[in-house]
């Protein structure tokens, strides 16, 4: 799982050639590595929840609350590349 800010997620999802909310939902549901996290969301445990059919997690770190998009395996490399490119611009 990789933490991603909303801005980065919007950048990833804004290009219809790369992703859409429907594709993300399908990819999350078909990713067997996420079965446990869907179960946690169903039971409202460990901060996992579903909004608009997409799996997320809320967590707190050093007093700051974060919302984390739970990425399917097939999206992680793409998001890591995007995050690294974004950090080079800053």
N, C-alpha and C positions, 0 to 999 in steps of 0.2 A: 504494500500500500504506500502511496506517495501523497504527501500533503501538497495541495495546489490552491493558490489563491483564486478568488472568483474571477479576477481580471484574466488570469492565464486560462482558466476554463472557458471564459467567453471567447478568448482568442482562438482556442482550439475548436470550439463548437461553432464559431462564426463562419468558418469556411465549409460550405456544404459538401465540398469534395472530400473533406477529411472526416467529418462527423456530423451527426445531428443528434438531437435528444433521443429520437427513436432508435438510432443505431447504438447509442450509448446504453440505453435500457436493454436492448437485445444482447449486446456484448456482456454487460454485467450479469444478466440472467443466465447466459450460456457458459460463463466462466466458472468451472467447477471449484476453483480456488476460493471463490467467494461464498460458497454454500454456508459456511459457518457464520459469516457476517450477515447474510440474509436472515438466518435463524435468530441472531442477536437482535436484529432490527424488528423482526416479528414479535419478539418478547420485550422490546423496548429496553434492552440491556446494553451496558458499556458505551452508551452514547450513540449507538447506531440507529438510524431511522431512514424512512423512505419518504421522499417528497416528489410528487409528480412521476412516480415510478422509478426514480433514480435513488440509488443507495448512497447515503452520506454518513458521516460520523461527526459529532460534536466532541471537542475535548478542550481541556484547559491546560495551559503551560505557562508557568511563571505569572499566574494571575490573569493572563490574557485568554479569552475564549476564541476558539477557532472552529470553523466548519470545514470538514475535509471531504472532498469527493473521493469515493472509493473507486479506484481505477481497475478495470479488468486488465489482465495480463497483456492482452494485445494492444493496449494503449499506453502502457508504462514507458516504453522506450521513446515513443513519440513525445510524450509529455516531458520526459527528462531532457530530450534534445531541445524542446521549446524553452524550458526553464533555463538551460545553460545559455542559449542564444539571448534570452531576455536579460540575463545577468551580465552578459558582455556589453550590452547597450548602456547599462546603468553606470 
